[in-house]
Amino acid sequence: MAGPLDKAAAQAPATLGEGCLSRYDLDALNAGAGTEFSDAAELWRQLQAQEEPMQVPSPKQD
């Protein structure tokens, strides 16, 4: 009997390490894994421009 994950359309990327040291294997990631996003830098700039600068109240002087 085939495992239920054999029919899955997506597969998790390969990992290195175990437990809390587990991380994605960067050498195994590729555009097929959804890691290619050429417009990421532009999107980041747009999102940063939309954010209002944080207003820090000045201390009260008595």
ChimeraX commands (.cxc) that place a marker at each C-alpha (Angstrom):
marker #1 position 0.00,0.00,0.00 radius 0.5
marker #1 position 1.39,3.41,-0.99 radius 0.5
marker #1 position 1.92,6.07,1.64 radius 0.5
marker #1 position -0.49,9.02,1.74 radius 0.5
marker #1 position 2.32,11.47,0.95 radius 0.5
marker #1 position 3.21,9.66,-2.28 radius 0.5
marker #1 position 0.32,11.41,-4.03 radius 0.5
marker #1 position 1.10,14.86,-2.65 radius 0.5
marker #1 position 1.63,17.56,-5.26 radius 0.5
marker #1 position 4.13,19.47,-3.14 radius 0.5
marker #1 position 7.09,18.20,-1.20 radius 0.5
marker #1 position 8.91,19.80,1.69 radius 0.5
marker #1 position 12.43,21.00,0.86 radius 0.5
marker #1 position 15.39,18.98,2.08 radius 0.5
marker #1 position 16.70,19.87,5.52 radius 0.5
marker #1 position 19.99,19.64,7.34 radius 0.5
marker #1 position 20.42,18.93,11.04 radius 0.5
marker #1 position 17.89,17.65,13.52 radius 0.5
marker #1 position 15.57,19.12,16.13 radius 0.5
marker #1 position 16.12,22.79,16.95 radius 0.5
marker #1 position 19.17,22.82,14.64 radius 0.5
marker #1 position 17.09,21.76,11.62 radius 0.5
marker #1 position 17.30,24.16,8.69 radius 0.5
marker #1 position 16.59,24.10,4.97 radius 0.5
marker #1 position 19.41,22.88,2.74 radius 0.5
marker #1 position 20.14,26.00,0.68 radius 0.5
marker #1 position 21.94,23.96,-1.97 radius 0.5
marker #1 position 18.78,21.90,-2.56 radius 0.5
marker #1 position 16.48,24.91,-2.98 radius 0.5
marker #1 position 15.69,26.03,-6.52 radius 0.5
marker #1 position 13.03,27.84,-8.52 radius 0.5
marker #1 position 10.94,24.65,-8.56 radius 0.5
marker #1 position 10.72,24.83,-4.78 radius 0.5
marker #1 position 9.22,28.32,-5.00 radius 0.5
marker #1 position 12.37,30.09,-3.87 radius 0.5
marker #1 position 12.75,32.32,-6.92 radius 0.5
marker #1 position 11.09,35.68,-6.39 radius 0.5
marker #1 position 12.91,38.21,-8.51 radius 0.5
marker #1 position 10.72,41.12,-7.40 radius 0.5
marker #1 position 11.29,40.56,-3.68 radius 0.5
marker #1 position 13.60,43.56,-3.28 radius 0.5
marker #1 position 11.14,45.89,-5.01 radius 0.5
marker #1 position 8.25,44.57,-2.91 radius 0.5
marker #1 position 10.31,45.12,0.25 radius 0.5
marker #1 position 10.97,48.75,-0.76 radius 0.5
marker #1 position 7.28,49.35,-1.45 radius 0.5
marker #1 position 6.21,47.87,1.88 radius 0.5
marker #1 position 8.82,49.91,3.77 radius 0.5
marker #1 position 7.68,53.10,2.02 radius 0.5
marker #1 position 4.07,52.45,3.07 radius 0.5
marker #1 position 4.94,52.22,6.74 radius 0.5
marker #1 position 4.72,55.44,8.66 radius 0.5
marker #1 position 7.78,56.35,10.69 radius 0.5
marker #1 position 7.36,55.45,14.33 radius 0.5
marker #1 position 6.71,58.50,16.49 radius 0.5
marker #1 position 8.58,58.40,19.77 radius 0.5
marker #1 position 7.13,60.83,22.30 radius 0.5
marker #1 position 9.64,63.20,23.82 radius 0.5
marker #1 position 10.02,63.09,27.59 radius 0.5
marker #1 position 7.93,65.61,29.51 radius 0.5
marker #1 position 9.85,68.42,31.07 radius 0.5
marker #1 position 8.40,69.85,34.28 radius 0.5
marker link #1:1,2 radius 0.2
marker link #1:2,3 radius 0.2
marker link #1:3,4 radius 0.2
marker link #1:4,5 radius 0.2
marker link #1:5,6 radius 0.2
marker link #1:6,7 radius 0.2
marker link #1:7,8 radius 0.2
marker link #1:8,9 radius 0.2
marker link #1:9,10 radius 0.2
marker link #1:10,11 radius 0.2
marker link #1:11,12 radius 0.2
marker link #1:12,13 radius 0.2
marker link #1:13,14 radius 0.2
marker link #1:14,15 radius 0.2
marker link #1:15,16 radius 0.2
marker link #1:16,17 radius 0.2
marker link #1:17,18 radius 0.2
marker link #1:18,19 radius 0.2
marker link #1:19,20 radius 0.2
marker link #1:20,21 radius 0.2
marker link #1:21,22 radius 0.2
marker link #1:22,23 radius 0.2
marker link #1:23,24 radius 0.2
marker link #1:24,25 radius 0.2
marker link #1:25,26 radius 0.2
marker link #1:26,27 radius 0.2
marker link #1:27,28 radius 0.2
marker link #1:28,29 radius 0.2
marker link #1:29,30 radius 0.2
marker link #1:30,31 radius 0.2
marker link #1:31,32 radius 0.2
marker link #1:32,33 radius 0.2
marker link #1:33,34 radius 0.2
marker link #1:34,35 radius 0.2
marker link #1:35,36 radius 0.2
marker link #1:36,37 radius 0.2
marker link #1:37,38 radius 0.2
marker link #1:38,39 radius 0.2
marker link #1:39,40 radius 0.2
marker link #1:40,41 radius 0.2
marker link #1:41,42 radius 0.2
marker link #1:42,43 radius 0.2
marker link #1:43,44 radius 0.2
marker link #1:44,45 radius 0.2
marker link #1:45,46 radius 0.2
marker link #1:46,47 radius 0.2
marker link #1:47,48 radius 0.2
marker link #1:48,49 radius 0.2
marker link #1:49,50 radius 0.2
marker link #1:50,51 radius 0.2
marker link #1:51,52 radius 0.2
marker link #1:52,53 radius 0.2
marker link #1:53,54 radius 0.2
marker link #1:54,55 radius 0.2
marker link #1:55,56 radius 0.2
marker link #1:56,57 radius 0.2
marker link #1:57,58 radius 0.2
marker link #1:58,59 radius 0.2
marker link #1:59,60 radius 0.2
marker link #1:60,61 radius 0.2
marker link #1:61,62 radius 0.2
view
